Amino acid sequence: MVNVERFVMRRFNENAYVLYDETGECVLVDCGCIEKEEYGQIVSFIETNELKVTRLICTHFHIDHIIGNAFFAQRYGVRPEVNPNDQRLVSIIDYQAMALDFTESIETGDPLFSLEDGSVISFGNTSMTVMHTPGHSPGSICLYSEAERILISGDTLMKGSIGSTSLPGGRKKALARSVEKLLQLPAETVVYPGHGDCTTIGDELKNDLLAVTESGEEKVYKSVDI
């Protein structure tokens, strides 16, 4: 059984996750830690529960999701993993910081560009499938467990909203297609997003995220800023 522990990083209200099962193996997702207390909360949870970190996953490479990568990579001997389509975002990390008025230094943690669509993330007795969901960024991905009806959605789909396309690499039409793909998952699927509270696919089907412009040619969604 997959257990999902959420930690809210205050600067950007970003969700970091520890996913683990009964074997004690775990993966870290989107460790956007900035303050020492935030690093400490995650480390304390890992140590208290005697977990073994096997992978460090990035749903995309915007700075609010990757600030803690270098710390966790060094501490646990893992490299951050990201979809290859976000490689350019790694190269313009300083520009991203400037756009968000972020003044702290950022180390990317020597990422691996390994999270291809359809690849499998395994830890302990658990397997989750990588779903490439571009739009918020070119390499945005989600992690999906069909067996347990769990979706780690990054900034593709959130409670009552989706991610902005105003940041580097954003594309509205691509995001619309990605959201439509996610909304085809079983209604009982629990969604753990990159920002805000969890939701379900069924609830988001009721939220009328999809609207059509007057021309009927372009699909537009409500979105959040980060």
C-alpha positions in Angstrom: 0.0 0.0 0.0 1.3 3.4 -0.9 1.5 6.0 1.8 1.6 9.7 0.8 3.0 12.3 3.2 2.7 15.9 2.2 4.9 18.8 3.3 3.9 22.4 2.4 6.8 24.7 1.5 5.7 28.1 2.6 7.3 30.5 0.1 5.3 29.3 -2.9 2.8 27.1 -1.0 4.3 24.2 -2.9 3.7 20.6 -1.9 6.6 18.2 -1.4 5.8 14.5 -1.0 7.3 11.4 0.5 5.8 8.2 -1.0 6.5 5.0 0.8 5.2 1.5 1.4 5.4 -1.3 4.0 8.9 -2.2 2.9 10.3 1.1 4.1 11.5 2.2 0.7 10.5 5.6 -0.4 10.8 8.2 -3.2 10.9 12.0 -2.7 8.8 14.2 -5.0 9.2 17.9 -5.7 11.3 18.9 -2.7 11.0 22.7 -3.0 12.5 23.4 0.4 13.9 26.8 1.2 14.0 27.2 5.0 16.0 25.0 7.3 12.9 24.0 9.1 11.4 22.6 5.9 14.4 20.5 5.2 14.3 19.3 8.8 10.7 18.2 8.6 11.3 15.9 5.7 14.5 14.5 7.1 12.9 13.9 10.5 10.0 12.1 8.9 12.3 9.9 6.9 14.5 9.1 9.9 11.6 8.6 12.4 10.0 6.1 10.0 13.3 4.5 9.1 12.7 5.0 5.4 15.3 4.3 2.7 15.2 7.0 -0.1 15.6 5.3 -3.5 14.7 8.1 -6.0 14.3 11.9 -6.2 11.5 12.8 -8.6 10.7 16.2 -10.2 7.3 16.6 -11.8 8.8 19.5 -13.6 11.8 21.8 -13.3 10.3 25.1 -12.2 12.4 26.5 -9.3 9.6 26.3 -6.7 9.7 22.5 -7.0 13.4 21.8 -7.2 15.1 24.2 -4.7 15.9 21.4 -2.3 17.2 18.9 -4.9 20.9 19.4 -4.2 20.5 18.9 -0.5 18.6 15.7 -0.7 20.7 14.4 -3.6 23.8 14.7 -1.5 22.3 13.4 1.8 20.7 10.3 0.3 23.0 9.6 -2.7 20.3 10.0 -5.4 20.1 12.3 -8.4 17.1 14.4 -9.3 15.1 12.9 -12.1 13.1 14.9 -14.7 11.6 14.4 -18.1 14.0 15.2 -21.0 11.7 17.9 -22.4 12.5 20.1 -19.3 16.2 20.1 -20.1 16.1 23.7 -21.2 14.5 24.8 -17.9 17.6 23.5 -16.2 19.8 25.6 -18.3 17.8 28.8 -17.6 17.4 28.3 -13.9 18.9 31.8 -13.2 16.3 33.4 -15.5 13.5 31.5 -13.7 14.8 32.9 -10.4 14.9 36.4 -11.7 11.3 36.1 -13.0 10.1 35.1 -9.6 12.2 37.7 -7.7 14.0 34.8 -6.0 17.4 35.9 -4.7 18.7 32.7 -3.1 21.4 30.7 -4.9 20.1 27.5 -6.6 21.9 24.3 -7.3 20.2 21.9 -9.6 21.7 18.7 -8.2 23.0 17.3 -11.5 19.6 16.0 -12.8 19.0 12.8 -14.8 16.7 13.2 -17.8 15.1 9.8 -17.3 11.4 10.2 -16.8 10.0 9.2 -20.2 6.3 8.7 -20.8 5.3 5.2 -19.8 8.4 4.5 -17.7 7.8 2.9 -14.3 8.9 4.2 -10.9 9.4 1.3 -8.5 10.1 1.3 -4.8 9.5 -1.6 -2.4 6.3 -3.4 -3.5 5.0 -0.3 -5.3 5.1 0.7 -9.0 3.8 4.0 -10.4 3.7 4.9 -14.1 5.1 8.2 -15.5 2.6 10.1 -17.6 4.0 12.9 -19.7 1.6 15.9 -19.3 3.1 18.9 -21.1 1.7 22.4 -21.0 2.7 23.9 -17.7 6.2 23.0 -18.8 7.4 21.0 -21.7 8.5 18.1 -19.5 5.7 18.1 -16.9 4.9 14.6 -15.7 2.5 12.9 -13.3 2.9 9.7 -11.4 0.0 7.3 -11.5 -0.8 4.1 -9.6 -3.6 2.3 -11.3 -3.7 -0.4 -8.6 -4.2 2.2 -5.8 -6.0 5.0 -7.8 -3.4 7.6 -6.8 -2.1 10.4 -9.0 0.8 12.8 -8.2 -0.2 15.6 -10.6 2.5 18.3 -10.1 1.2 21.5 -11.5 -0.9 19.9 -14.3 -4.1 19.4 -12.4 -5.0 20.9 -9.0 -8.1 21.3 -6.9 -10.4 23.5 -9.0 -7.6 24.7 -11.3 -4.7 23.9 -13.4 -1.2 25.3 -13.7 -0.3 28.6 -15.4 1.2 28.7 -18.8 2.9 32.0 -18.3 6.2 30.6 -17.0 8.9 29.4 -19.4 7.8 26.6 -21.6 4.1 27.0 -21.0 1.7 26.1 -23.8 -2.1 26.4 -23.4 -3.2 23.9 -26.0 -0.7 21.3 -24.7 -2.0 21.8 -21.2 -5.6 21.4 -22.3 -4.8 18.1 -23.9 -2.9 16.9 -20.8 -5.8 17.8 -18.5 -8.3 16.1 -20.7 -6.1 12.9 -20.6 -6.0 13.0 -16.8 -9.8 13.5 -16.6 -10.2 10.1 -18.3 -8.7 8.4 -15.3 -11.2 6.6 -12.9 -13.3 9.1 -10.9 -12.2 7.7 -7.6 -8.5 8.5 -8.3 -7.1 10.7 -5.5 -5.1 13.6 -6.9 -2.1 15.0 -4.9 -1.2 18.3 -6.6 1.8 20.5 -6.6 -0.1 23.3 -4.8 -3.1 23.2 -2.5 -5.2 20.4 -1.1 -5.8 17.0 -2.6 -8.9 16.3 -4.8 -10.3 13.5 -6.9 -10.7 13.1 -10.6 -14.5 12.8 -10.0 -14.6 16.2 -8.2 -12.6 17.9 -10.9 -15.0 16.6 -13.5 -17.7 18.5 -11.6 -15.6 21.6 -11.4 -16.2 22.6 -15.0 -12.5 23.4 -15.6 -13.1 23.4 -19.3 -14.6 26.4 -21.1 -14.7 27.2 -24.8 -14.0 30.6 -26.4 -16.5 32.4 -28.5 -14.9 31.0 -31.7 -15.1 27.5 -30.3 -11.6 26.8 -31.5 -9.5 27.1 -28.4 -10.0 25.4 -25.0 -9.2 27.6 -22.0 -8.9 26.6 -18.4 -8.9 28.5 -15.1 -5.3 28.4 -13.8 -3.2 29.3 -10.8 -0.1 31.5 -11.0 2.6 29.0 -10.1 
